[in-house]
Amino acid sequence: MVKENIEDLPTTKFSKRVHELVDQ
């Protein structure tokens, strides 16, 4: 999946949050 594509989706916020949690 292309990041640019996900950015257009409303799930981006959720995905970003999950990534942040996983990063921590």
Biotite code that builds the C-alpha atoms (Angstrom):
import biotite.structure as struc

atoms = struc.array([
    struc.Atom([0.000, 0.000, 0.000], chain_id="A", res_id=1, res_name="MET", atom_name="CA", element="C"),
    struc.Atom([1.221, 3.479, -0.788], chain_id="A", res_id=2, res_name="VAL", atom_name="CA", element="C"),
    struc.Atom([1.469, 5.859, 2.168], chain_id="A", res_id=3, res_name="LYS", atom_name="CA", element="C"),
    struc.Atom([0.111, 8.634, -0.009], chain_id="A", res_id=4, res_name="GLU", atom_name="CA", element="C"),
    struc.Atom([-2.922, 6.483, -0.667], chain_id="A", res_id=5, res_name="ASN", atom_name="CA", element="C"),
    struc.Atom([-3.578, 5.812, 3.007], chain_id="A", res_id=6, res_name="ILE", atom_name="CA", element="C"),
    struc.Atom([-3.261, 9.487, 3.761], chain_id="A", res_id=7, res_name="GLU", atom_name="CA", element="C"),
    struc.Atom([-6.331, 10.042, 1.624], chain_id="A", res_id=8, res_name="ASP", atom_name="CA", element="C"),
    struc.Atom([-8.252, 7.482, 3.682], chain_id="A", res_id=9, res_name="LEU", atom_name="CA", element="C"),
    struc.Atom([-9.898, 8.437, 6.979], chain_id="A", res_id=10, res_name="PRO", atom_name="CA", element="C"),
    struc.Atom([-8.137, 5.533, 8.605], chain_id="A", res_id=11, res_name="THR", atom_name="CA", element="C"),
    struc.Atom([-4.861, 7.404, 8.355], chain_id="A", res_id=12, res_name="THR", atom_name="CA", element="C"),
    struc.Atom([-5.345, 8.949, 11.800], chain_id="A", res_id=13, res_name="LYS", atom_name="CA", element="C"),
    struc.Atom([-5.958, 5.535, 13.298], chain_id="A", res_id=14, res_name="PHE", atom_name="CA", element="C"),
    struc.Atom([-3.031, 4.006, 11.391], chain_id="A", res_id=15, res_name="SER", atom_name="CA", element="C"),
    struc.Atom([-0.719, 6.834, 12.474], chain_id="A", res_id=16, res_name="LYS", atom_name="CA", element="C"),
    struc.Atom([-1.797, 6.353, 16.086], chain_id="A", res_id=17, res_name="ARG", atom_name="CA", element="C"),
    struc.Atom([-1.113, 2.628, 15.912], chain_id="A", res_id=18, res_name="VAL", atom_name="CA", element="C"),
    struc.Atom([2.307, 3.306, 14.384], chain_id="A", res_id=19, res_name="HIS", atom_name="CA", element="C"),
    struc.Atom([3.106, 5.786, 17.141], chain_id="A", res_id=20, res_name="GLU", atom_name="CA", element="C"),
    struc.Atom([2.089, 3.302, 19.820], chain_id="A", res_id=21, res_name="LEU", atom_name="CA", element="C"),
    struc.Atom([4.122, 0.568, 18.183], chain_id="A", res_id=22, res_name="VAL", atom_name="CA", element="C"),
    struc.Atom([7.053, 2.941, 17.847], chain_id="A", res_id=23, res_name="ASP", atom_name="CA", element="C"),
    struc.Atom([6.971, 3.653, 21.554], chain_id="A", res_id=24, res_name="GLN", atom_name="CA", element="C"),
])
